[in-house]
Amino acid sequence: GRRPNREDFVAVDSFDSHEWSCSFSPAAAGSRPTSDTPLHWACIMRAAKEFNWMARPRVALHGHALAEKDGLEAAERLGLPISNEETLFSTPEDVEALMKLFNDFSYPEHKVFIRRGHGFLILEASVEAAIEELRKLEPHFEQACRISNEPLAKKQKSIQ
C-alpha cells in the first residue's frame, strides 16, 4: 500500500443518522469522508455514551480482512467478537449490527471487532496502540491468505 497523505484525511464534525449525512472539514480541498463514516462515528462518538463504556476510544482503525471464509475462521480461533449477521456496508442496518456487537462486547475489555462480511475494527486510545493491535492481527491475515490459496497452489502443481 501507499502511505496516507494530506488528501486522505477529513475531520467529521457531526453525523446525522436520520439524514445519513455528515458535516466535515477536509484537510485538503476536494477531500471527502469515507463511505464507512457511519461506522466510525458509531465507534468513536456513539457507543461509549450509549453503553456506558468505562473509556471512549479515540481511534478506530478499519480494514477489510478476517471477515469471510478462512479469515473469519482465524478470527473465531482468536476469540474475537464477531457479528452474527452480514449486512450491506455502511447502511443503518450495518451500524445497528455493529452496535449490537458493542453492546455484547464492551471496550476497552475488547479492542478488536469483526463485522461478518465487512472487516475488522480496532478501537484504541491512540494511533500507536491501534497499530500495535493491528500488528498482532497481521500474521493471521497471512495465514488466512495461505489457507485460501492452498487449493490453487495444488492445482497449479498438477497442471505443470
DSSP file with accessible surface (Angstrom, degrees, kcal/mol):
  #  RESIDUE AA STRUCTURE BP1 BP2  ACC     N-H-->O    O-->H-N    N-H-->O    O-->H-N    TCO  KAPPA ALPHA  PHI   PSI    X-CA   Y-CA   Z-CA
    1    1 A G              0   0  137      0, 0.0     2,-0.3     0, 0.0     0, 0.0   0.000 360.0 360.0 360.0 178.7    0.0    0.0    0.0
    2    2 A R        -     0   0  160      1,-0.0     3,-0.1     3,-0.0     0, 0.0  -0.774 360.0-100.3-109.8 157.2    0.9    3.6    0.0
    3    3 A R        -     0   0  220     -2,-0.3    -1,-0.0     1,-0.1     0, 0.0  -0.532  45.3-108.1 -72.4 137.9    1.5    6.0    2.9
    4    4 A P        -     0   0   83      0, 0.0     2,-0.2     0, 0.0    -1,-0.1  -0.330  38.6-164.6 -62.9 148.9   -1.5    8.2    3.6
    5    5 A N    >   -     0   0   70     -3,-0.1     3,-2.4     1,-0.0     4,-0.2  -0.732  39.7 -80.3-127.1-179.1   -1.1   11.9    2.6
    6    6 A R  G >  S+     0   0  167      1,-0.3     3,-1.6    -2,-0.2    21,-0.3   0.834 123.9  60.2 -51.7 -40.0   -3.0   15.1    3.4
    7    7 A E  G 3  S+     0   0  107      1,-0.3    -1,-0.3    20,-0.1    25,-0.3   0.637  94.4  66.8 -67.3 -12.9   -5.7   14.4    0.8
    8    8 A D  G <  S+     0   0   72     -3,-2.4     2,-0.4    23,-0.1    -1,-0.3   0.505  90.9  79.4 -85.8  -2.5   -6.7   11.2    2.7
    9    9 A F    <   +     0   0  115     -3,-1.6    18,-2.2    -4,-0.2    19,-0.5  -0.868  43.6 162.9-119.0 140.6   -7.9   13.0    5.8
   10   10 A V  E     -A   26   0A  38     -2,-0.4     2,-0.6    16,-0.2    24,-0.1  -0.967  32.3-129.8-139.2 154.2  -11.1   14.8    6.8
   11   11 A A  E     -A   25   0A  53     14,-2.8    14,-2.8    -2,-0.3     2,-0.7  -0.942  20.0-146.0-103.8 118.6  -12.4   15.7   10.2
   12   12 A V  E     -A   24   0A  44     -2,-0.6    12,-0.3    12,-0.2     3,-0.1  -0.789  15.9-175.8 -86.9 119.5  -16.0   14.7   10.6
   13   13 A D  E     -     0   0A  91     10,-2.2     2,-0.3    -2,-0.7    11,-0.2   0.800  63.6 -10.2 -86.5 -34.1  -17.7   17.2   12.8
   14   14 A S  E     -A   23   0A  56      9,-1.5     9,-1.7     2,-0.0     2,-0.4  -0.983  54.3-145.2-160.5 159.2  -21.1   15.6   13.1
   15   15 A F  E     -A   22   0A  34     -2,-0.3     2,-0.7     7,-0.2     7,-0.2  -0.998   8.4-153.1-133.4 129.8  -23.2   12.7   11.7
   16   16 A D  E  >> -A   21   0A  66      5,-3.4     4,-1.6    -2,-0.4     5,-1.5  -0.887   4.9-169.3-104.6 107.1  -27.0   12.9   11.2
   17   17 A S  T  45S+     0   0   68     -2,-0.7    -1,-0.1     1,-0.2     5,-0.0   0.688  86.3  54.1 -72.8 -16.3  -28.4    9.3   11.4
   18   18 A H  T  45S+     0   0  173      1,-0.1    -1,-0.2     3,-0.1    -2,-0.0   0.887 120.2  30.1 -81.2 -42.0  -31.8   10.5   10.1
   19   19 A E  T  45S-     0   0  140      2,-0.2    -2,-0.2     0, 0.0    -1,-0.1   0.573 101.5-134.2 -88.8 -12.7  -30.4   12.2    7.0
   20   20 A W  T  <5 +     0   0   80     -4,-1.6     2,-0.3     1,-0.2    -3,-0.2   0.945  67.3 111.5  53.4  53.4  -27.5    9.7    6.8
   21   21 A S  E   < -A   16   0A  59     -5,-1.5    -5,-3.4    17,-0.0     2,-0.3  -0.944  51.4-149.3-146.5 165.6  -25.1   12.5    6.2
   22   22 A C  E     -A   15   0A  36     -2,-0.3     2,-0.4    -7,-0.2    -7,-0.2  -0.937  14.3-130.4-137.3 159.1  -22.3   14.3    7.9
   23   23 A S  E     +A   14   0A  52     -9,-1.7   -10,-2.2    -2,-0.3    -9,-1.5  -0.903  40.0 170.5-104.5 142.4  -20.7   17.7    8.2
   24   24 A F  E     -A   12   0A  54     -2,-0.4   -12,-0.2   -12,-0.3    -2,-0.0  -0.972  35.5-135.6-150.9 161.6  -16.9   17.6    7.8
   25   25 A S  E     -A   11   0A  59    -14,-2.8   -14,-2.8    -2,-0.3     2,-0.2  -0.978  28.1-141.1-121.7 113.6  -13.8   19.7    7.3
   26   26 A P  E     -A   10   0A  60      0, 0.0   -16,-0.2     0, 0.0     3,-0.1  -0.481   8.4-142.9 -76.3 145.7  -11.4   18.4    4.7
   27   27 A A  S    S+     0   0   32    -18,-2.2     2,-0.3   -21,-0.3   -17,-0.1   0.770  93.4  22.2 -73.0 -26.1   -7.6   18.6    5.3
   28   28 A A  S >  S-     0   0   14    -19,-0.5     3,-2.1   -22,-0.2    -1,-0.2  -0.989 103.0 -86.8-139.5 147.4   -7.2   19.4    1.6
   29   29 A A  T 3  S+     0   0  104     -2,-0.3     3,-0.1     1,-0.3    -2,-0.1  -0.232 113.3  20.3 -54.4 134.2   -9.7   20.9   -0.9
   30   30 A G  T 3  S+     0   0   74      1,-0.3    -1,-0.3    -4,-0.0     2,-0.1   0.261  87.4 135.0  90.9 -12.0  -11.8   18.2   -2.5
   31   31 A S    <   -     0   0   11     -3,-2.1    -1,-0.3   -22,-0.1   -23,-0.1  -0.451  34.1-168.0 -71.2 143.7  -11.2   15.5    0.2
   32   32 A R        -     0   0  189    -25,-0.3   -22,-0.0    -2,-0.1    -7,-0.0  -0.942  24.8 -97.4-130.7 155.4  -14.4   13.7    1.2
   33   33 A P        -     0   0   27      0, 0.0   -24,-0.1     0, 0.0   -22,-0.0  -0.269  46.6 -97.5 -68.5 157.6  -15.2   11.3    4.1
   34   34 A T    >   -     0   0   71      1,-0.1     3,-1.7   -24,-0.1   -24,-0.0  -0.323  27.3-115.8 -68.0 155.7  -15.1    7.6    3.6
   35   35 A S  T 3  S+     0   0   95      1,-0.3     4,-0.2     2,-0.1    -1,-0.1   0.700 115.5  66.2 -66.1 -16.5  -18.3    5.7    3.0
   36   36 A D  T >>  +     0   0    9      1,-0.2     4,-2.2     2,-0.1     3,-0.7   0.315  65.7 112.2 -86.8  10.6  -17.6    4.0    6.3
   37   37 A T  H <> S+     0   0   11     -3,-1.7     4,-3.0     1,-0.2     5,-0.3   0.886  71.3  57.5 -52.3 -42.0  -18.1    7.2    8.2
   38   38 A P  H 3> S+     0   0    9      0, 0.0     4,-2.0     0, 0.0    -1,-0.2   0.907 108.9  46.4 -59.0 -36.9  -21.3    6.0    9.9
   39   39 A L  H <> S+     0   0    1     -3,-0.7     4,-2.2     2,-0.2    -2,-0.2   0.927 113.3  48.1 -68.5 -44.2  -19.4    3.0   11.3
   40   40 A H  H  X S+     0   0   45     -4,-2.2     4,-2.7     1,-0.2     5,-0.4   0.905 110.6  51.6 -63.5 -40.6  -16.5    5.2   12.5
   41   41 A W  H  X>S+     0   0   56     -4,-3.0     4,-2.7    -5,-0.2     5,-1.5   0.925 109.1  50.5 -61.9 -42.6  -18.9    7.7   14.1
   42   42 A A  I  <>S+     0   0    1     -4,-2.0     5,-2.7    -5,-0.3     6,-0.2   0.906 113.6  46.8 -61.6 -39.9  -20.7    4.8   15.9
   43   43 A C  I  <5S+     0   0    0     -4,-2.2     5,-0.3     3,-0.2    -2,-0.2   0.933 124.2  28.1 -65.7 -49.9  -17.3    3.6   17.2
   44   44 A I  I  <5S+     0   0   33     -4,-2.7    -2,-0.2    -5,-0.1    -3,-0.2   0.862 134.7  18.9 -86.6 -38.6  -15.8    6.9   18.4
   45   45 A M  I  <5S+     0   0   76     -4,-2.7     4,-0.3    -5,-0.4    -3,-0.2   0.784 124.2  35.4-108.6 -32.1  -18.8    9.0   19.3
   46   46 A R  I  ><S+     0   0   63     -5,-1.5     4,-2.5    -4,-0.2     5,-0.2   0.905 103.9  56.4 -97.2 -46.8  -21.9    6.9   19.9
   47   47 A A  H  ><S+     0   0    0     -5,-2.7     4,-2.8     1,-0.2     6,-0.3   0.890 102.5  53.6 -62.0 -45.9  -21.1    3.6   21.5
   48   48 A A  H  4>S+     0   0   12     -5,-0.3     5,-1.6    -6,-0.2     4,-0.5   0.909 115.3  41.5 -57.4 -42.0  -19.3    4.8   24.7
   49   49 A K  H >45S+     0   0  172     -4,-0.3     3,-0.7    -3,-0.2    -1,-0.2   0.938 116.9  47.0 -71.3 -46.4  -22.2    7.0   25.6
   50   50 A E  H 3<5S+     0   0   97     -4,-2.5    -2,-0.2     1,-0.2    -1,-0.2   0.850 123.0  33.0 -65.4 -36.2  -24.9    4.5   24.7
   51   51 A F  T 3<5S-     0   0   48     -4,-2.8    -1,-0.2    -5,-0.2    -2,-0.2   0.278 104.4-121.0-108.7  11.3  -23.4    1.6   26.5
   52   52 A N  T < 5 -     0   0  141     -3,-0.7    -3,-0.2    -4,-0.5    -4,-0.1   0.888  39.6-170.2  52.5  45.4  -21.7    3.4   29.4
   53   53 A W      < -     0   0   22     -5,-1.6    -1,-0.1    -6,-0.3     3,-0.0  -0.353  30.0-124.2 -63.2 148.9  -18.2    2.2   28.5
   54   54 A M  S    S+     0   0  161     53,-0.5     2,-0.3     1,-0.1    -1,-0.1   0.758  94.1  18.4 -66.4 -25.9  -15.5    3.0   31.1
   55   55 A A  S    S-     0   0   43     52,-0.4    52,-0.1    -7,-0.0    -1,-0.1  -0.966  75.3-126.8-142.4 156.5  -13.5    4.8   28.4
   56   56 A R        -     0   0   95     -2,-0.3   -12,-0.1    52,-0.0   -11,-0.0  -0.923  29.6-123.2-105.0 126.8  -14.1    6.3   25.0
   57   57 A P        -     0   0    0      0, 0.0    68,-0.2     0, 0.0    -9,-0.1  -0.382  16.1-163.4 -64.7 146.5  -11.9    5.1   22.2
   58   58 A R  S    S+     0   0  157     66,-2.0     2,-0.4     1,-0.2    67,-0.2   0.563  72.9  46.1-102.7 -15.0  -10.0    7.9   20.4
   59   59 A V  E     -B  124   0B  28     65,-2.3    65,-2.1    67,-0.1     2,-0.5  -0.993  55.6-170.9-134.6 136.1   -9.1    5.9   17.3
   60   60 A A  E     -B  123   0B  23     -2,-0.4     2,-0.5    63,-0.2    63,-0.2  -0.981  10.3-169.8-124.1 114.6  -11.0    3.5   15.1
   61   61 A L  E     -B  122   0B  40     61,-2.8    61,-2.9    -2,-0.5     2,-0.4  -0.928   9.7-169.2-105.7 126.0   -8.8    1.6   12.6
   62   62 A H  E     +B  121   0B  37     -2,-0.5     2,-0.3    59,-0.2    59,-0.2  -0.936  11.6 165.9-123.1 137.8  -10.8   -0.3   10.0
   63   63 A G  E     -B  120   0B  15     57,-1.8    57,-2.1    -2,-0.4     2,-0.9  -0.966  39.9-118.3-144.4 162.7   -9.7   -2.9    7.4
   64   64 A H  S    S+     0   0  129     -2,-0.3     2,-0.3    55,-0.2    55,-0.2  -0.584  74.8  97.4-105.0  70.1  -11.3   -5.4    5.1
   65   65 A A        +     0   0   28     -2,-0.9    -2,-0.1     1,-0.1    53,-0.1  -0.935  64.0  33.9-145.9 165.8   -9.9   -8.7    6.5
   66   66 A L  S    S+     0   0    7     -2,-0.3    53,-0.1     2,-0.1     9,-0.1   0.721  88.0 103.4  61.2  27.0  -10.8  -11.5    8.8
   67   67 A A  S    S+     0   0    8     51,-0.1    50,-2.5     1,-0.1     2,-0.3   0.542  73.0  39.3-115.8 -10.4  -14.5  -11.2    7.8
   68   68 A E  S >> S-     0   0  117     48,-0.2     3,-1.5    49,-0.1     4,-1.4  -0.971 105.2 -33.2-141.3 154.7  -15.1  -14.1    5.4
   69   69 A K  H 3> S+     0   0  167     -2,-0.3     4,-2.0     1,-0.3     5,-0.2  -0.004 127.6   6.2  43.0-120.9  -14.2  -17.8    5.0
   70   70 A D  H 3> S+     0   0   30      1,-0.2     4,-2.2     2,-0.2    -1,-0.3   0.838 132.5  55.1 -64.4 -33.3  -10.7  -18.6    6.3
   71   71 A G  H <> S+     0   0    7     -3,-1.5     4,-2.3     2,-0.2    -1,-0.2   0.908 108.0  49.0 -64.8 -40.2  -10.2  -15.1    7.7
   72   72 A L  H  X S+     0   0   17     -4,-1.4     4,-2.4     2,-0.2    -2,-0.2   0.903 109.4  52.5 -66.3 -38.3  -13.4  -15.5    9.7
   73   73 A E  H  X S+     0   0   97     -4,-2.0     4,-2.4     2,-0.2    -1,-0.2   0.899 108.6  50.8 -63.3 -39.8  -12.2  -18.9   11.0
   74   74 A A  H  X S+     0   0    0     -4,-2.2     4,-1.9     2,-0.2    -2,-0.2   0.922 109.5  50.4 -62.4 -43.1   -9.0  -17.2   12.1
   75   75 A A  H  <>S+     0   0    0     -4,-2.3     5,-2.2     1,-0.2     4,-0.4   0.902 109.8  50.8 -62.2 -39.3  -11.0  -14.6   13.9
   76   76 A E  H ><5S+     0   0  103     -4,-2.4     3,-1.3     1,-0.2    -1,-0.2   0.920 108.2  51.6 -64.1 -43.8  -13.0  -17.3   15.6
   77   77 A R  H 3<5S+     0   0  137     -4,-2.4    -1,-0.2     1,-0.3    -2,-0.2   0.849 108.2  53.0 -60.9 -33.6   -9.8  -19.1   16.7
   78   78 A L  T 3<5S-     0   0   68     -4,-1.9    -1,-0.3    -5,-0.2    -2,-0.2   0.554 113.0-122.2 -77.5  -8.2   -8.6  -15.8   18.2
   79   79 A G  T < 5 +     0   0   60     -3,-1.3    -3,-0.2    -4,-0.4    -2,-0.1   0.778  52.9 163.1  73.1  26.5  -11.8  -15.4   20.2
   80   80 A L      < -     0   0   33     -5,-2.2    -1,-0.2     1,-0.1     2,-0.2  -0.523  48.2-100.6 -78.0 145.0  -12.6  -12.1   18.6
   81   81 A P        -     0   0    6      0, 0.0    33,-2.8     0, 0.0     2,-0.4  -0.475  45.4-170.7 -64.2 128.7  -16.2  -10.7   18.9
   82   82 A I  B     -c  114   0B  24     -2,-0.2    33,-0.2    31,-0.2   -15,-0.0  -0.987  22.3-118.3-127.2 133.0  -17.9  -11.4   15.5
   83   83 A S        -     0   0    3     31,-2.4    33,-0.1    -2,-0.4    15,-0.1  -0.332  15.9-138.3 -67.7 150.0  -21.3  -10.1   14.5
   84   84 A N  S    S+     0   0  132     13,-0.2     2,-0.3    31,-0.0    -1,-0.1   0.867  80.3  53.1 -75.8 -38.9  -24.0  -12.6   13.8
   85   85 A E  S    S-     0   0   65     12,-0.1     2,-0.5     9,-0.1    31,-0.3  -0.714  70.0-139.0-107.0 151.0  -25.4  -11.1   10.7
   86   86 A E        +     0   0  119     -2,-0.3     2,-0.3    29,-0.1    31,-0.1  -0.911  31.2 178.7-102.1 131.7  -23.9   -9.9    7.4
   87   87 A T        -     0   0   29     29,-0.5     2,-0.2    -2,-0.5     3,-0.1  -0.861  39.4 -81.9-129.0 164.8  -25.4   -6.6    6.2
   88   88 A L    >   -     0   0  137     -2,-0.3     3,-1.0     1,-0.1     6,-0.4  -0.467  67.0 -92.2 -64.5 136.0  -24.9   -4.2    3.3
   89   89 A F  T 3  S-     0   0  102      1,-0.2    -1,-0.1    -2,-0.2     4,-0.1  -0.203  96.3  -3.0 -60.3 137.3  -21.9   -2.0    4.1
   90   90 A S  T 3  S+     0   0   13      1,-0.2    -1,-0.2    -3,-0.1   -53,-0.1   0.766  95.2 130.4  56.9  34.9  -22.4    1.4    5.9
   91   91 A T  S <> S-     0   0   22     -3,-1.0     4,-2.4     1,-0.1     5,-0.2  -0.647  77.2-100.1-104.1 168.2  -26.2    1.2    6.0
   92   92 A P  H  > S+     0   0   62      0, 0.0     4,-2.5     0, 0.0     5,-0.2   0.907 126.8  53.2 -56.4 -36.7  -28.3    1.9    9.0
   93   93 A E  H  > S+     0   0  123      1,-0.2     4,-2.1     2,-0.2     5,-0.2   0.879 107.2  51.7 -66.0 -36.8  -28.7   -1.9    9.4
   94   94 A D  H  > S+     0   0    0     -6,-0.4     4,-2.1     2,-0.2    -1,-0.2   0.925 110.7  47.3 -65.3 -44.6  -24.9   -2.3    9.3
   95   95 A V  H  X S+     0   0    5     -4,-2.4     4,-2.8     1,-0.2    -2,-0.2   0.919 111.4  50.9 -64.6 -41.6  -24.4    0.3   12.1
   96   96 A E  H  X S+     0   0   84     -4,-2.5     4,-2.2    -5,-0.2    -1,-0.2   0.893 108.5  51.7 -65.9 -36.3  -27.1   -1.3   14.2
   97   97 A A  H  X S+     0   0    4     -4,-2.1     4,-1.7     2,-0.2    -1,-0.2   0.906 111.1  48.8 -64.3 -39.3  -25.4   -4.7   13.8
   98   98 A L  H  X S+     0   0    0     -4,-2.1     4,-2.5     1,-0.2    -2,-0.2   0.923 109.0  52.5 -64.8 -42.2  -22.2   -3.1   14.9
   99   99 A M  H  X S+     0   0    4     -4,-2.8     4,-2.3     1,-0.2    -2,-0.2   0.881 105.9  54.1 -64.0 -35.7  -23.9   -1.5   17.9
  100  100 A K  H  X S+     0   0  120     -4,-2.2     4,-1.9     2,-0.2    -1,-0.2   0.913 108.7  49.7 -61.2 -41.8  -25.3   -4.9   18.9
  101  101 A L  H  X S+     0   0    7     -4,-1.7     4,-2.1     1,-0.2    -2,-0.2   0.931 111.1  48.7 -62.4 -43.8  -21.7   -6.2   18.9
  102  102 A F  H  < S+     0   0    0     -4,-2.5    -2,-0.2     1,-0.2    -1,-0.2   0.839 108.4  54.5 -65.4 -33.4  -20.6   -3.3   21.0
  103  103 A N  H  < S+     0   0   99     -4,-2.3    -1,-0.2    -5,-0.2     3,-0.2   0.898 114.9  39.6 -66.0 -39.1  -23.5   -3.9   23.5
  104  104 A D  H  < S+     0   0  109     -4,-1.9     2,-0.4     1,-0.2    -2,-0.2   0.761 126.4  33.6 -81.2 -28.3  -22.4   -7.5   23.9
  105  105 A F  S  < S-     0   0   70     -4,-2.1    -1,-0.2    -5,-0.2     2,-0.1  -0.880  83.1-156.3-133.8 100.0  -18.6   -6.9   24.0
  106  106 A S     >  -     0   0   40     -2,-0.4     4,-1.9    -3,-0.2    -3,-0.1  -0.395  19.4 -93.3 -84.5 153.8  -17.6   -3.6   25.5
  107  107 A Y  T  4 S+     0   0    8      1,-0.2   -53,-0.5     2,-0.2   -52,-0.4  -0.742 101.8  28.5 -89.0 143.8  -14.5   -1.5   25.0
  108  108 A P  T  4 S+     0   0   40      0, 0.0    -1,-0.2     0, 0.0    17,-0.1  -0.973 118.9  57.3 -92.5   4.5  -11.8   -1.4   26.5
  109  109 A E  T  4 S+     0   0  109      1,-0.1     2,-0.4     2,-0.1    -2,-0.2   0.877 119.9  34.3 -60.4 -35.5  -12.2   -5.1   27.5
  110  110 A H     <  +     0   0   67     -4,-1.9    -1,-0.1     1,-0.1     3,-0.1  -0.970  62.2 170.0-119.6 137.2  -12.4   -5.8   23.8
  111  111 A K        +     0   0   66     -2,-0.4    12,-2.9     1,-0.2     2,-0.5   0.557  62.6  60.4-121.6 -17.6  -10.5   -3.8   21.2
  112  112 A V  E     - D   0 122B   7     10,-0.2     2,-0.4     8,-0.0    10,-0.2  -0.971  60.0-179.2-119.6 130.8  -10.9   -5.8   18.0
  113  113 A F  E     - D   0 121B   0      8,-2.7     8,-2.6    -2,-0.5     2,-0.5  -0.978  15.1-146.5-130.1 141.1  -14.4   -6.4   16.5
  114  114 A I  E     -cD  82 120B   0    -33,-2.8   -31,-2.4    -2,-0.4     2,-0.7  -0.931   0.5-156.4-113.3 125.5  -15.3   -8.3   13.3
  115  115 A R  E >>  - D   0 119B   2      4,-3.3     3,-2.7    -2,-0.5     4,-1.9  -0.901  34.2-118.3 -96.4 110.1  -18.2   -7.3   11.1
  116  116 A R  T 34 S+     0   0   66     -2,-0.7   -29,-0.5   -31,-0.3   -48,-0.2  -0.253  95.0   4.1 -51.2 125.4  -19.1  -10.5    9.3
  117  117 A G  T 34 S+     0   0    6    -50,-2.5    -1,-0.3   -31,-0.1   -49,-0.1   0.412 129.9  62.0  79.3  -1.8  -18.6  -10.0    5.6
  118  118 A H  T <4 S-     0   0    7     -3,-2.7     2,-0.3     1,-0.3    -2,-0.2   0.742  96.7-103.9-120.1 -58.3  -17.2   -6.5    6.0
  119  119 A G  E  <  - D   0 115B   0     -4,-1.9    -4,-3.3   -55,-0.2     2,-0.3  -0.986  39.0 -51.6 157.4-165.9  -14.0   -6.4    8.0
  120  120 A F  E     -BD  63 114B   6    -57,-2.1   -57,-1.8    -2,-0.3     2,-0.4  -0.722  29.9-157.2-107.3 156.6  -12.4   -5.6   11.3
  121  121 A L  E     -BD  62 113B   0     -8,-2.6    -8,-2.7    -2,-0.3     2,-0.5  -1.000   5.0-162.2-129.0 128.4  -12.5   -2.6   13.6
  122  122 A I  E     -BD  61 112B   0    -61,-2.9   -61,-2.8    -2,-0.4     2,-0.5  -0.968   7.2-163.6-109.2 123.6   -9.8   -1.9   16.1
  123  123 A L  E     +B   60   0B   0    -12,-2.9     2,-0.3    -2,-0.5   -63,-0.2  -0.925  22.6 152.5-106.7 133.6  -10.7    0.6   18.8
  124  124 A E  E     -B   59   0B  13    -65,-2.1   -65,-2.3    -2,-0.5   -66,-2.0  -0.945  54.2-114.5-152.4 171.8   -7.9    2.1   20.9
  125  125 A A  S    S+     0   0   59     -2,-0.3     2,-0.3   -68,-0.2     3,-0.1   0.676  97.8  16.0 -84.1 -20.7   -6.9    5.1   22.9
  126  126 A S  S  > S-     0   0   41      1,-0.1     4,-2.1   -67,-0.1     5,-0.2  -0.971  74.5-112.6-149.1 161.9   -4.1    6.2   20.4
  127  127 A V  H  > S+     0   0   81     -2,-0.3     4,-2.6     1,-0.2     5,-0.2   0.919 118.0  54.1 -61.0 -42.9   -2.9    5.6   16.9
  128  128 A E  H  > S+     0   0  141      1,-0.2     4,-2.1     2,-0.2    -1,-0.2   0.914 109.1  47.0 -59.9 -44.1    0.2    3.8   18.2
  129  129 A A  H  > S+     0   0   23      2,-0.2     4,-2.1     1,-0.2    -1,-0.2   0.883 111.3  51.9 -66.6 -37.4   -1.9    1.4   20.3
  130  130 A A  H  X S+     0   0    0     -4,-2.1     4,-2.4     2,-0.2    -2,-0.2   0.913 109.5  49.4 -65.4 -40.6   -4.2    0.7   17.3
  131  131 A I  H  X S+     0   0   57     -4,-2.6     4,-2.6     2,-0.2    -2,-0.2   0.897 107.7  54.6 -66.1 -37.6   -1.2   -0.1   15.2
  132  132 A E  H  X S+     0   0  117     -4,-2.1     4,-1.4    -5,-0.2    -1,-0.2   0.929 109.5  47.2 -60.8 -43.9    0.1   -2.4   17.9
  133  133 A E  H  X S+     0   0   31     -4,-2.1     4,-1.2     1,-0.2    -2,-0.2   0.908 110.5  53.1 -62.6 -40.7   -3.2   -4.3   17.8
  134  134 A L  H >X S+     0   0   35     -4,-2.4     4,-1.9     1,-0.2     3,-0.5   0.917 104.8  54.4 -60.9 -42.5   -3.1   -4.4   14.0
  135  135 A R  H 3< S+     0   0  165     -4,-2.6    -1,-0.2     1,-0.3    -2,-0.2   0.838 104.4  55.2 -62.2 -33.4    0.4   -5.9   14.1
  136  136 A K  H 3< S+     0   0  112     -4,-1.4     4,-0.3     1,-0.2    -1,-0.3   0.829 112.1  44.2 -66.4 -31.7   -0.9   -8.7   16.4
  137  137 A L  H XX S+     0   0    7     -4,-1.2     3,-1.5    -3,-0.5     4,-1.2   0.778  92.2  83.2 -82.1 -29.0   -3.5   -9.5   13.7
  138  138 A E  H >X S+     0   0   81     -4,-1.9     4,-1.9     1,-0.3     3,-0.7   0.841  84.6  56.0 -50.7 -44.4   -1.3   -9.3   10.7
  139  139 A P  H 3> S+     0   0   69      0, 0.0     4,-2.2     0, 0.0    -1,-0.3   0.856 106.3  53.5 -59.1 -28.4    0.1  -12.9   10.9
  140  140 A H  H <> S+     0   0   49     -3,-1.5     4,-2.2    -4,-0.3    -2,-0.2   0.786 103.0  56.0 -77.7 -26.4   -3.5  -14.1   10.8
  141  141 A F  H <X S+     0   0   45     -4,-1.2     4,-2.2    -3,-0.7    -1,-0.2   0.955 111.3  44.7 -63.4 -48.5   -4.2  -12.2    7.6
  142  142 A E  H  X S+     0   0  119     -4,-1.9     4,-2.7     2,-0.2    -2,-0.2   0.912 112.3  51.5 -62.9 -43.0   -1.3  -14.0    6.0
  143  143 A Q  H  X S+     0   0   61     -4,-2.2     4,-2.6     1,-0.2     5,-0.2   0.932 110.1  48.9 -61.6 -43.8   -2.4  -17.4    7.4
  144  144 A A  H  X S+     0   0    9     -4,-2.2     4,-2.5     1,-0.2    -1,-0.2   0.905 112.0  49.5 -64.1 -38.3   -5.9  -16.9    6.1
  145  145 A C  H  X S+     0   0   74     -4,-2.2     4,-1.9     2,-0.2    -2,-0.2   0.920 110.8  49.6 -66.5 -42.3   -4.5  -16.0    2.7
  146  146 A R  H  X S+     0   0  143     -4,-2.7     4,-1.1     2,-0.2    -2,-0.2   0.937 112.7  47.2 -62.0 -45.2   -2.2  -19.0    2.6
  147  147 A I  H >< S+     0   0   53     -4,-2.6     3,-0.7     1,-0.2    -2,-0.2   0.938 112.4  49.8 -62.5 -43.9   -5.1  -21.3    3.5
  148  148 A S  H 3< S+     0   0   58     -4,-2.5     4,-0.4     1,-0.2    -1,-0.2   0.845 114.4  44.8 -63.9 -32.7   -7.3  -19.8    0.9
  149  149 A N  H 3X S+     0   0   91     -4,-1.9     4,-2.6     1,-0.2    -1,-0.2   0.573  88.1  89.6 -91.4  -8.4   -4.6  -20.1   -1.8
  150  150 A E  H <X S+     0   0  100     -4,-1.1     4,-2.5    -3,-0.7     5,-0.2   0.934  87.2  48.9 -57.1 -49.2   -3.6  -23.7   -1.0
  151  151 A P  H  > S+     0   0   72      0, 0.0     4,-2.2     0, 0.0    -1,-0.2   0.918 112.5  50.0 -59.0 -37.5   -6.1  -25.4   -3.3
  152  152 A L  H  > S+     0   0   89     -4,-0.4     4,-2.5     2,-0.2    -2,-0.2   0.931 109.9  50.0 -64.4 -44.0   -5.0  -23.1   -6.1
  153  153 A A  H  X S+     0   0   45     -4,-2.6     4,-2.1     1,-0.2    -1,-0.2   0.911 110.5  50.0 -62.7 -40.5   -1.3  -23.9   -5.5
  154  154 A K  H  X S+     0   0  142     -4,-2.5     4,-1.9    -5,-0.2    -1,-0.2   0.907 110.7  49.9 -64.0 -41.4   -2.1  -27.6   -5.6
  155  155 A K  H  X S+     0   0  136     -4,-2.2     4,-1.5    -5,-0.2    -2,-0.2   0.914 108.7  52.6 -63.9 -39.6   -4.0  -27.2   -8.9
  156  156 A Q  H  X S+     0   0  102     -4,-2.5     4,-1.5     1,-0.2    -2,-0.2   0.910 108.5  50.5 -64.9 -38.1   -1.0  -25.3  -10.4
  157  157 A K  H  < S+     0   0  160     -4,-2.1    -1,-0.2     1,-0.2    -2,-0.2   0.910 109.3  50.7 -65.7 -39.9    1.4  -28.0   -9.4
  158  158 A S  H  < S+     0   0   98     -4,-1.9    -1,-0.2     1,-0.2    -2,-0.2   0.801 107.8  53.7 -69.8 -24.6   -0.8  -30.7  -11.0
  159  159 A I  H  <        0   0  139     -4,-1.5    -1,-0.2    -5,-0.1    -2,-0.2   0.856 360.0 360.0 -74.8 -34.9   -1.0  -28.7  -14.2
  160  160 A Q     <        0   0  187     -4,-1.5    -3,-0.1    -5,-0.2    -2,-0.1   0.683 360.0 360.0 -71.5 360.0    2.8  -28.4  -14.6
